[in-house]
């Protein structure tokens, strides 16, 4: 479980600068944008080589959950599960 917490901590460290960059350009957090931010953050975290792909896949939004990828505003209403990376991005966006 420590490896999962370490991966989440790495995501929490990477998210603020990525979100700040996109927030200054975009203005609203859409589904398309949250997916782009997720990919960027996980790419940054993966590039350190400290976290396995398997662990990073555990904290990302799985395709199975079928989150939208369009330009509607992000809302987790009606979703039973919120992946860790999406949760951290949403928190940073609204802080």
C-alpha positions in Angstrom: 0.0 0.0 0.0 3.0 2.3 0.5 3.6 2.4 -3.2 0.1 3.6 -3.8 0.4 6.3 -1.3 3.8 7.3 -2.8 2.2 7.6 -6.2 -0.6 9.7 -4.9 1.9 12.0 -3.2 3.8 12.3 -6.4 0.6 13.2 -8.2 -0.3 15.8 -5.5 3.1 17.4 -6.0 2.8 17.5 -9.8 -0.8 18.7 -10.1 -0.6 22.3 -8.8 1.7 23.6 -11.5 -0.1 21.7 -14.3 -3.5 22.9 -13.1 -2.2 26.5 -12.8 -0.9 26.5 -16.3 -4.2 25.2 -17.8 -6.4 27.3 -15.5 -4.8 30.5 -16.7 -5.5 29.5 -20.3 -8.8 27.6 -20.1 -11.0 29.2 -17.4 -13.3 26.2 -16.8 -12.6 22.6 -16.0 -14.2 20.4 -18.7 -14.1 16.7 -19.2 -11.8 17.0 -22.1 -9.4 19.2 -20.1 -9.4 17.0 -17.0 -8.4 14.1 -19.2 -5.5 16.2 -20.8 -4.4 17.3 -17.4 -4.5 13.7 -16.1 -2.3 12.5 -19.0 0.2 15.3 -18.5 0.4 14.7 -14.7 0.8 11.0 -15.0 3.4 11.5 -17.8 5.4 13.8 -15.5 5.1 11.3 -12.6 6.0 8.3 -14.8 9.1 10.1 -16.2 10.7 10.0 -12.8 10.8 6.2 -13.0 9.8 5.9 -9.3 6.4 4.4 -9.9 5.4 1.4 -11.9 2.9 1.6 -14.7 0.6 -0.8 -12.8 0.5 1.6 -9.8 -0.2 4.6 -12.0 -2.9 2.7 -13.8 -4.6 2.1 -10.4 -4.9 5.8 -9.7 -6.0 7.0 -13.1 -9.5 7.1 -14.6 -10.1 3.7 -16.1 -11.9 3.5 -19.4 -14.3 1.1 -17.8 -15.9 4.0 -15.9 -16.7 5.8 -19.1 -16.1 9.4 -18.0 -17.1 11.9 -20.7 -14.4 13.4 -22.9 -16.3 16.4 -24.2 -16.4 20.1 -23.3 -19.1 19.9 -20.6 -18.1 21.1 -17.2 -16.7 18.4 -14.9 -19.3 17.1 -12.4 -18.9 13.9 -10.4 -22.6 13.8 -9.6 -23.9 10.4 -10.4 -20.4 8.8 -10.4 -19.9 6.2 -7.7 -16.1 6.3 -8.0 -13.8 9.2 -8.4 -10.3 8.2 -9.4 -7.5 9.6 -7.3 -5.9 11.7 -10.1 -9.3 13.3 -11.0 -10.0 14.0 -7.4 -6.6 15.8 -6.9 -7.1 17.8 -10.2 -10.6 18.8 -9.2 -9.4 19.9 -5.7 -6.5 21.9 -7.1 -8.8 23.5 -9.8 -11.3 24.7 -7.2 -8.8 25.9 -4.5 
